[in-house]
């Protein structure tokens, strides 16, 4: 199988930091809000999907229990909104098209896709997201293909998994993909690592819960699965040559800051600028290193 993973020169060439993340609320009319996530069928790549622009890729996996909604947590609203902000806050060539099946009517929208870990199309995604990954169970072929993907230049961002059970389960699964004896684990606590200076200066990982938990608890930032109220932690995995290939942010629902940004102004101001800063830094680092 021919590998088509590339570091996408267009991404590195055009990044700009002129626009602050906090101005995003001014563009709320372009952003999906209120109930768009978790209710749509997965949109898989077609022969016309990958044409040189950026497509947000979300990884599909099986869950062995219910916490959130497994791989589809915040889908597709988070993917759409992040793609829009990436196109506005950087010079990234985000692929846009009309009538793409993820938005209503003929409005021009980003073209995010879902990929199975066994799909050949996985190798056309320079970056994949996994949410609620603390419920994931991979089979042997998925482990093999994910390892191949990561060692051939791919990048995995894991977020929105909470508590010791979820962390232990994902650690077990990723250990079967990239054993720590060969592939070192890295503490990515901000601000020292270069990843947190790619575009926005990230000094800490904000602790944030889903908007539902935030509302139910009167402004709480800790999900109910975080049984001991532990703070967020950020860790990475290197490929054996010093290159980060996995970033894991535990105990923080970073993608809900994208999905829900147009739904509640208070939630937006409290969480969305930080959640975009963290994710854009990760994305840009993945594309340029």
C-alpha positions in Angstrom: 0.0 0.0 0.0 1.4 3.3 -1.0 1.6 5.8 1.8 0.3 9.2 1.1 0.9 10.9 4.4 2.5 14.3 3.9 3.4 17.1 6.2 1.4 19.5 4.0 3.7 22.3 3.0 0.7 24.7 2.5 0.0 24.6 6.2 3.5 25.7 7.3 3.8 28.3 4.6 0.8 30.4 5.5 0.1 30.6 9.2 -0.7 34.0 10.6 -1.2 35.1 14.2 -2.8 38.5 13.5 -6.3 37.5 14.5 -6.8 36.7 18.2 -8.9 33.7 19.1 -11.3 35.8 21.2 -12.7 37.6 18.2 -14.4 34.4 17.1 -17.7 35.3 18.8 -18.1 38.0 16.1 -18.5 35.3 13.5 -21.2 33.2 15.4 -23.5 33.3 12.4 -21.1 30.9 10.6 -21.0 28.5 13.5 -23.2 25.5 14.3 -24.8 25.5 17.7 -27.4 23.8 19.9 -27.8 20.1 19.4 -26.0 19.6 16.1 -23.5 17.1 17.5 -23.9 13.4 18.0 -27.0 13.0 15.8 -25.6 12.6 12.3 -24.6 9.5 10.4 -20.8 9.3 9.8 -19.7 10.8 6.5 -16.9 8.7 5.1 -14.4 9.9 2.5 -15.2 9.4 -1.2 -12.9 9.4 -4.2 -13.3 13.2 -4.4 -12.6 14.0 -0.7 -8.9 14.5 -0.6 -7.8 17.0 -3.2 -4.9 18.8 -1.4 -6.8 20.9 1.0 -7.3 20.2 4.7 -10.1 17.8 5.7 -10.7 17.3 9.4 -10.5 13.5 10.1 -12.2 11.8 13.0 -11.4 8.2 13.9 -14.2 5.7 14.4 -13.7 3.0 17.0 -15.8 0.5 19.0 -16.7 1.3 22.6 -17.1 -1.4 25.3 -19.3 0.7 27.6 -21.3 4.0 27.6 -19.9 7.2 28.9 -20.5 9.8 26.3 -21.3 8.8 22.7 -18.1 7.0 21.9 -16.3 8.0 18.7 -19.2 10.3 17.7 -19.0 12.5 20.8 -19.5 16.1 19.6 -19.7 15.0 15.9 -20.0 16.7 13.5 -20.4 20.1 15.1 -17.0 20.2 16.7 -15.3 19.1 13.4 -17.2 21.7 11.4 -16.6 24.6 13.8 -12.9 23.8 14.3 -12.4 23.7 10.5 -14.1 27.1 10.1 -12.0 28.6 12.9 -8.8 27.1 11.5 -9.6 28.7 8.1 -10.2 32.1 9.8 -7.3 32.1 12.3 -4.6 30.7 10.0 -3.9 30.5 6.3 -4.7 26.8 6.2 -6.3 25.8 3.0 -9.4 24.1 4.6 -11.5 22.3 2.0 -14.9 23.9 1.6 -17.8 22.8 -0.6 -21.5 23.2 -1.0 -24.0 20.5 -0.4 -21.5 18.3 1.4 -24.1 16.5 3.5 -22.9 17.9 6.9 -24.8 21.2 6.7 -28.2 22.3 5.5 -28.9 23.4 2.0 -26.2 24.6 -0.3 -24.2 26.8 2.1 -20.5 26.4 1.7 -19.2 24.3 4.5 -16.0 22.5 5.5 -15.7 18.9 4.5 -14.9 16.9 7.7 -14.8 13.1 7.4 -14.9 9.9 9.5 -12.3 7.2 8.9 -12.1 3.7 10.2 -8.7 2.6 11.5 -8.8 -0.1 8.8 -9.6 2.2 5.9 -6.9 3.0 3.4 -8.2 6.6 3.5 -6.7 6.8 7.0 -3.4 7.3 5.4 -4.6 10.4 3.6 -5.3 12.1 7.0 -2.3 13.9 8.5 -4.3 14.4 11.7 -7.0 12.4 13.4 -9.1 13.1 16.5 -10.5 10.5 19.0 -13.0 11.6 21.6 -14.4 9.5 24.5 -11.4 7.3 23.8 -11.4 6.0 27.3 -14.2 3.6 26.2 -12.3 2.4 23.1 -11.4 -1.2 22.3 -9.3 -1.9 19.2 -9.0 -5.2 17.5 -5.7 -6.6 16.3 -6.1 -5.2 12.8 -7.0 -1.8 14.1 -3.9 -1.8 16.3 -1.7 -2.8 13.4 -3.1 -0.1 11.1 -3.0 2.6 13.7 0.6 1.8 14.5 1.5 1.9 10.7 -0.4 5.2 10.4 1.4 6.9 13.3 4.9 5.6 12.3 4.4 6.7 8.7 3.8 10.3 9.6 0.3 10.4 11.0 -0.8 12.2 14.2 -3.4 11.4 16.8 -5.1 13.9 19.2 -7.0 12.3 22.0 -9.4 14.4 24.2 -12.6 14.4 26.2 -11.9 11.3 28.4 -12.2 11.6 32.1 -11.3 9.8 35.3 -8.9 7.0 36.2 -10.9 4.2 34.5 -11.0 5.9 31.1 -7.3 6.9 31.4 -6.2 3.4 32.3 -8.3 1.9 29.5 -6.9 4.1 26.8 -3.4 3.7 28.1 -3.8 0.0 27.8 -5.1 0.3 24.3 -2.4 2.7 23.1 0.2 0.5 24.8 -0.8 -2.3 22.5 -0.3 0.1 19.5 2.9 1.8 20.6 4.6 0.0 23.5 6.3 2.5 25.9 9.6 0.5 25.8 10.0 1.5 22.2 8.0 4.7 22.0 8.6 7.1 24.9 5.9 8.9 26.8 6.4 12.6 27.2 5.0 15.0 29.8 3.4 17.9 27.9 2.4 20.0 30.8 2.5 23.6 29.5 4.3 25.9 28.9 7.7 24.3 28.4 7.2 22.1 25.4 7.5 23.8 21.9 4.0 22.6 21.0 2.5 25.3 23.2 4.3 28.1 21.4 3.3 27.2 17.8 0.9 30.1 17.3 -0.8 30.9 20.6 1.0 31.0 24.0 -0.6 28.2 26.0 0.4 28.5 29.7 -2.0 25.8 31.1 -4.6 23.3 30.0 -8.0 24.7 30.9 -10.2 22.3 32.8 -13.6 22.2 31.1 -16.6 20.0 31.2 -19.3 19.5 28.6 -21.9 22.3 28.3 -24.5 19.9 29.8 -22.4 19.3 32.9 -21.5 23.0 33.2 -25.2 23.9 33.1 -26.3 21.0 35.4 -23.8 21.9 38.1 -24.1 25.7 37.9 -20.8 26.3 36.2 -18.8 23.2 37.2 -15.8 22.2 35.2 -15.3 18.6 36.3 -17.1 15.7 34.5 -18.9 13.1 36.6 -16.5 10.4 35.4 -13.6 12.3 37.0 -14.2 10.6 40.3 -11.4 12.4 42.3 -11.7 15.8 40.7 -8.2 15.5 39.2 -6.8 18.4 37.1 -6.2 18.0 33.4 -3.0 16.4 32.2 -1.3 16.5 28.9 1.0 13.7 27.7 2.5 12.7 24.4 4.0 9.7 22.7 7.1 9.9 20.5 7.9 7.7 17.5 11.4 6.7 18.6 13.0 9.5 16.6 11.9 12.3 18.9 8.8 13.2 16.9 5.5 13.5 18.7 2.8 11.3 17.1 0.2 11.3 19.8 -1.1 14.0 22.2 -3.5 13.0 25.0 -5.4 15.7 27.0 -7.2 14.0 29.8 -9.9 15.5 32.1 -10.8 18.3 29.8 -13.5 18.4 27.1 -11.5 20.5 24.6 -13.8 19.8 21.6 -16.9 21.0 23.4 -15.4 24.5 23.3 -15.6 24.2 19.5 -19.0 22.6 19.1 -20.8 24.8 21.6 -19.2 28.1 21.0 -22.3 29.7 19.4 -24.7 28.3 21.9 -24.0 30.2 25.1 -22.0 33.4 25.3 -20.8 32.7 28.9 -19.7 29.2 28.0 -17.9 30.7 24.9 -16.0 33.4 26.8 -15.1 31.0 29.6 -13.8 28.1 27.5 -13.8 28.5 23.7 -10.8 30.8 23.2 -8.6 28.5 25.3 -9.9 25.3 23.7 -9.2 26.8 20.2 -5.7 27.9 21.3 -4.8 24.5 22.6 -6.1 22.6 19.5 -4.7 25.0 16.9 -1.3 24.8 18.5 -1.5 21.0 18.4 -2.8 20.9 14.9 -0.1 23.3 13.6 2.6 21.4 15.4 1.5 18.2 13.9 1.5 19.7 10.4 4.9 21.4 10.6 7.0 18.9 12.6 
